Amino acid sequence: SQYSSLLMELKRTKKEVAQHGAAINTVKVLLDIDGSAELKKTITRIFADPQNAAAISEAEAAKRQSLYQSERLRLQQQQQEELRDQRQELEKEIGYLLTE
């Protein structure tokens, strides 16, 4: 009876060590992934909460799309400002040339 309880304890410990080793390997793989810290954070969140993986992924995709649109709008506004400035400079030059 003492032998069987010791054997059961060893089997349980072996199983726990295997689970812990798998968790360590998962963390190592996550840390070794090529990509941004934001990507690693998202993947880690998905591993930590697999039931909500689709929702996490969709939320991250929506966030990236929003950031992309914001950056695109900012660049478009910057280009418009640069074109306006160039136009003003050209109008000044033309005005100067016409007064000569």
mmCIF file of the C-alpha atoms, coordinates in Angstrom:
data_MODEL
# 
_entry.id   MODEL 
# 
loop_
_atom_site.group_PDB 
_atom_site.id 
_atom_site.type_symbol 
_atom_site.label_atom_id 
_atom_site.label_alt_id 
_atom_site.label_comp_id 
_atom_site.label_asym_id 
_atom_site.label_entity_id 
_atom_site.label_seq_id 
_atom_site.pdbx_PDB_ins_code 
_atom_site.Cartn_x 
_atom_site.Cartn_y 
_atom_site.Cartn_z 
_atom_site.occupancy 
_atom_site.B_iso_or_equiv 
_atom_site.pdbx_formal_charge 
_atom_site.auth_seq_id 
_atom_site.auth_comp_id 
_atom_site.auth_asym_id 
_atom_site.auth_atom_id 
_atom_site.pdbx_PDB_model_num 
ATOM 1   C CA . SER A 1 1   ? 0.000   0.000  0.000   1.00 0.00 ? 1   SER A CA 1 
ATOM 2   C CA . GLN A 1 2   ? 2.867   2.354  0.797   1.00 0.00 ? 2   GLN A CA 1 
ATOM 3   C CA . TYR A 1 3   ? 4.524   1.242  -2.430  1.00 0.00 ? 3   TYR A CA 1 
ATOM 4   C CA . SER A 1 4   ? 1.391   1.907  -4.489  1.00 0.00 ? 4   SER A CA 1 
ATOM 5   C CA . SER A 1 5   ? 0.877   5.372  -2.986  1.00 0.00 ? 5   SER A CA 1 
ATOM 6   C CA . LEU A 1 6   ? 4.525   6.206  -3.681  1.00 0.00 ? 6   LEU A CA 1 
ATOM 7   C CA . LEU A 1 7   ? 4.131   4.935  -7.251  1.00 0.00 ? 7   LEU A CA 1 
ATOM 8   C CA . MET A 1 8   ? 0.985   7.069  -7.725  1.00 0.00 ? 8   MET A CA 1 
ATOM 9   C CA . GLU A 1 9   ? 2.822   10.099 -6.336  1.00 0.00 ? 9   GLU A CA 1 
ATOM 10  C CA . LEU A 1 10  ? 5.729   9.523  -8.737  1.00 0.00 ? 10  LEU A CA 1 
ATOM 11  C CA . LYS A 1 11  ? 3.357   9.183  -11.700 1.00 0.00 ? 11  LYS A CA 1 
ATOM 12  C CA . ARG A 1 12  ? 1.582   12.406 -10.728 1.00 0.00 ? 12  ARG A CA 1 
ATOM 13  C CA . THR A 1 13  ? 4.901   14.212 -10.285 1.00 0.00 ? 13  THR A CA 1 
ATOM 14  C CA . LYS A 1 14  ? 6.090   12.934 -13.659 1.00 0.00 ? 14  LYS A CA 1 
ATOM 15  C CA . LYS A 1 15  ? 2.901   14.223 -15.289 1.00 0.00 ? 15  LYS A CA 1 
ATOM 16  C CA . GLU A 1 16  ? 3.272   17.635 -13.603 1.00 0.00 ? 16  GLU A CA 1 
ATOM 17  C CA . VAL A 1 17  ? 6.917   17.884 -14.703 1.00 0.00 ? 17  VAL A CA 1 
ATOM 18  C CA . ALA A 1 18  ? 5.897   17.072 -18.285 1.00 0.00 ? 18  ALA A CA 1 
ATOM 19  C CA . GLN A 1 19  ? 3.171   19.736 -18.198 1.00 0.00 ? 19  GLN A CA 1 
ATOM 20  C CA . HIS A 1 20  ? 5.592   22.262 -16.743 1.00 0.00 ? 20  HIS A CA 1 
ATOM 21  C CA . GLY A 1 21  ? 8.161   21.397 -19.414 1.00 0.00 ? 21  GLY A CA 1 
ATOM 22  C CA . ALA A 1 22  ? 5.547   21.913 -22.137 1.00 0.00 ? 22  ALA A CA 1 
ATOM 23  C CA . ALA A 1 23  ? 4.642   25.299 -20.665 1.00 0.00 ? 23  ALA A CA 1 
ATOM 24  C CA . ILE A 1 24  ? 8.316   26.307 -20.556 1.00 0.00 ? 24  ILE A CA 1 
ATOM 25  C CA . ASN A 1 25  ? 8.767   25.235 -24.183 1.00 0.00 ? 25  ASN A CA 1 
ATOM 26  C CA . THR A 1 26  ? 5.707   27.273 -25.188 1.00 0.00 ? 26  THR A CA 1 
ATOM 27  C CA . VAL A 1 27  ? 7.127   30.363 -23.480 1.00 0.00 ? 27  VAL A CA 1 
ATOM 28  C CA . LYS A 1 28  ? 10.509  29.787 -25.127 1.00 0.00 ? 28  LYS A CA 1 
ATOM 29  C CA . VAL A 1 29  ? 8.879   29.521 -28.567 1.00 0.00 ? 29  VAL A CA 1 
ATOM 30  C CA . LEU A 1 30  ? 6.924   32.730 -27.910 1.00 0.00 ? 30  LEU A CA 1 
ATOM 31  C CA . LEU A 1 31  ? 10.078  34.579 -26.895 1.00 0.00 ? 31  LEU A CA 1 
ATOM 32  C CA . ASP A 1 32  ? 11.963  33.326 -29.962 1.00 0.00 ? 32  ASP A CA 1 
ATOM 33  C CA . ILE A 1 33  ? 9.315   34.409 -32.488 1.00 0.00 ? 33  ILE A CA 1 
ATOM 34  C CA . ASP A 1 34  ? 10.534  36.976 -34.983 1.00 0.00 ? 34  ASP A CA 1 
ATOM 35  C CA . GLY A 1 35  ? 8.312   40.004 -34.764 1.00 0.00 ? 35  GLY A CA 1 
ATOM 36  C CA . SER A 1 36  ? 7.470   43.079 -32.802 1.00 0.00 ? 36  SER A CA 1 
ATOM 37  C CA . ALA A 1 37  ? 6.824   43.159 -29.092 1.00 0.00 ? 37  ALA A CA 1 
ATOM 38  C CA . GLU A 1 38  ? 3.191   43.911 -29.929 1.00 0.00 ? 38  GLU A CA 1 
ATOM 39  C CA . LEU A 1 39  ? 2.944   40.721 -32.010 1.00 0.00 ? 39  LEU A CA 1 
ATOM 40  C CA . LYS A 1 40  ? 4.483   38.646 -29.215 1.00 0.00 ? 40  LYS A CA 1 
ATOM 41  C CA . LYS A 1 41  ? 2.081   40.218 -26.730 1.00 0.00 ? 41  LYS A CA 1 
ATOM 42  C CA . THR A 1 42  ? -0.909  39.317 -28.911 1.00 0.00 ? 42  THR A CA 1 
ATOM 43  C CA . ILE A 1 43  ? 0.245   35.742 -29.431 1.00 0.00 ? 43  ILE A CA 1 
ATOM 44  C CA . THR A 1 44  ? 0.862   35.369 -25.701 1.00 0.00 ? 44  THR A CA 1 
ATOM 45  C CA . ARG A 1 45  ? -2.656  36.650 -24.962 1.00 0.00 ? 45  ARG A CA 1 
ATOM 46  C CA . ILE A 1 46  ? -4.082  34.099 -27.408 1.00 0.00 ? 46  ILE A CA 1 
ATOM 47  C CA . PHE A 1 47  ? -2.136  31.255 -25.754 1.00 0.00 ? 47  PHE A CA 1 
ATOM 48  C CA . ALA A 1 48  ? -3.219  32.430 -22.313 1.00 0.00 ? 48  ALA A CA 1 
ATOM 49  C CA . ASP A 1 49  ? -6.896  32.587 -23.304 1.00 0.00 ? 49  ASP A CA 1 
ATOM 50  C CA . PRO A 1 50  ? -7.498  30.132 -26.174 1.00 0.00 ? 50  PRO A CA 1 
ATOM 51  C CA . GLN A 1 51  ? -11.299 30.262 -25.789 1.00 0.00 ? 51  GLN A CA 1 
ATOM 52  C CA . ASN A 1 52  ? -11.211 33.943 -26.784 1.00 0.00 ? 52  ASN A CA 1 
ATOM 53  C CA . ALA A 1 53  ? -8.487  33.601 -29.423 1.00 0.00 ? 53  ALA A CA 1 
ATOM 54  C CA . ALA A 1 54  ? -10.782 34.630 -32.290 1.00 0.00 ? 54  ALA A CA 1 
ATOM 55  C CA . ALA A 1 55  ? -12.023 37.707 -30.415 1.00 0.00 ? 55  ALA A CA 1 
ATOM 56  C CA . ILE A 1 56  ? -8.459  38.694 -29.454 1.00 0.00 ? 56  ILE A CA 1 
ATOM 57  C CA . SER A 1 57  ? -7.293  38.258 -33.042 1.00 0.00 ? 57  SER A CA 1 
ATOM 58  C CA . GLU A 1 58  ? -10.205 40.276 -34.433 1.00 0.00 ? 58  GLU A CA 1 
ATOM 59  C CA . ALA A 1 59  ? -9.646  43.059 -31.897 1.00 0.00 ? 59  ALA A CA 1 
ATOM 60  C CA . GLU A 1 60  ? -5.945  43.252 -32.800 1.00 0.00 ? 60  GLU A CA 1 
ATOM 61  C CA . ALA A 1 61  ? -6.753  43.281 -36.515 1.00 0.00 ? 61  ALA A CA 1 
ATOM 62  C CA . ALA A 1 62  ? -9.268  46.095 -35.976 1.00 0.00 ? 62  ALA A CA 1 
ATOM 63  C CA . LYS A 1 63  ? -6.693  48.019 -33.941 1.00 0.00 ? 63  LYS A CA 1 
ATOM 64  C CA . ARG A 1 64  ? -4.057  47.625 -36.663 1.00 0.00 ? 64  ARG A CA 1 
ATOM 65  C CA . GLN A 1 65  ? -6.561  48.703 -39.315 1.00 0.00 ? 65  GLN A CA 1 
ATOM 66  C CA . SER A 1 66  ? -7.453  51.777 -37.275 1.00 0.00 ? 66  SER A CA 1 
ATOM 67  C CA . LEU A 1 67  ? -3.783  52.680 -36.813 1.00 0.00 ? 67  LEU A CA 1 
ATOM 68  C CA . TYR A 1 68  ? -3.178  52.180 -40.530 1.00 0.00 ? 68  TYR A CA 1 
ATOM 69  C CA . GLN A 1 69  ? -6.102  54.456 -41.421 1.00 0.00 ? 69  GLN A CA 1 
ATOM 70  C CA . SER A 1 70  ? -4.935  57.118 -38.944 1.00 0.00 ? 70  SER A CA 1 
ATOM 71  C CA . GLU A 1 71  ? -1.409  57.072 -40.364 1.00 0.00 ? 71  GLU A CA 1 
ATOM 72  C CA . ARG A 1 72  ? -2.737  57.183 -43.906 1.00 0.00 ? 72  ARG A CA 1 
ATOM 73  C CA . LEU A 1 73  ? -4.908  60.205 -43.063 1.00 0.00 ? 73  LEU A CA 1 
ATOM 74  C CA . ARG A 1 74  ? -1.987  61.931 -41.356 1.00 0.00 ? 74  ARG A CA 1 
ATOM 75  C CA . LEU A 1 75  ? 0.249   61.409 -44.395 1.00 0.00 ? 75  LEU A CA 1 
ATOM 76  C CA . GLN A 1 76  ? -2.479  62.623 -46.718 1.00 0.00 ? 76  GLN A CA 1 
ATOM 77  C CA . GLN A 1 77  ? -2.891  65.808 -44.671 1.00 0.00 ? 77  GLN A CA 1 
ATOM 78  C CA . GLN A 1 78  ? 0.874   66.305 -44.630 1.00 0.00 ? 78  GLN A CA 1 
ATOM 79  C CA . GLN A 1 79  ? 1.023   65.964 -48.420 1.00 0.00 ? 79  GLN A CA 1 
ATOM 80  C CA . GLN A 1 80  ? -1.820  68.461 -48.821 1.00 0.00 ? 80  GLN A CA 1 
ATOM 81  C CA . GLU A 1 81  ? -0.006  70.952 -46.606 1.00 0.00 ? 81  GLU A CA 1 
ATOM 82  C CA . GLU A 1 82  ? 3.214   70.514 -48.579 1.00 0.00 ? 82  GLU A CA 1 
ATOM 83  C CA . LEU A 1 83  ? 1.359   71.010 -51.877 1.00 0.00 ? 83  LEU A CA 1 
ATOM 84  C CA . ARG A 1 84  ? -0.339  74.132 -50.505 1.00 0.00 ? 84  ARG A CA 1 
ATOM 85  C CA . ASP A 1 85  ? 3.025   75.525 -49.402 1.00 0.00 ? 85  ASP A CA 1 
ATOM 86  C CA . GLN A 1 86  ? 4.549   74.801 -52.826 1.00 0.00 ? 86  GLN A CA 1 
ATOM 87  C CA . ARG A 1 87  ? 1.604   76.440 -54.557 1.00 0.00 ? 87  ARG A CA 1 
ATOM 88  C CA . GLN A 1 88  ? 1.979   79.554 -52.390 1.00 0.00 ? 88  GLN A CA 1 
ATOM 89  C CA . GLU A 1 89  ? 5.690   79.722 -53.226 1.00 0.00 ? 89  GLU A CA 1 
ATOM 90  C CA . LEU A 1 90  ? 4.942   79.399 -56.943 1.00 0.00 ? 90  LEU A CA 1 
ATOM 91  C CA . GLU A 1 91  ? 2.262   82.093 -56.744 1.00 0.00 ? 91  GLU A CA 1 
ATOM 92  C CA . LYS A 1 92  ? 4.763   84.402 -55.023 1.00 0.00 ? 92  LYS A CA 1 
ATOM 93  C CA . GLU A 1 93  ? 7.367   83.730 -57.733 1.00 0.00 ? 93  GLU A CA 1 
ATOM 94  C CA . ILE A 1 94  ? 4.841   84.307 -60.507 1.00 0.00 ? 94  ILE A CA 1 
ATOM 95  C CA . GLY A 1 95  ? 3.673   87.508 -58.823 1.00 0.00 ? 95  GLY A CA 1 
ATOM 96  C CA . TYR A 1 96  ? 7.277   88.666 -58.527 1.00 0.00 ? 96  TYR A CA 1 
ATOM 97  C CA . LEU A 1 97  ? 8.011   87.849 -62.185 1.00 0.00 ? 97  LEU A CA 1 
ATOM 98  C CA . LEU A 1 98  ? 4.874   89.719 -63.324 1.00 0.00 ? 98  LEU A CA 1 
ATOM 99  C CA . THR A 1 99  ? 5.857   92.882 -61.396 1.00 0.00 ? 99  THR A CA 1 
ATOM 100 C CA . GLU A 1 100 ? 9.291   93.088 -63.011 1.00 0.00 ? 100 GLU A CA 1 
# 
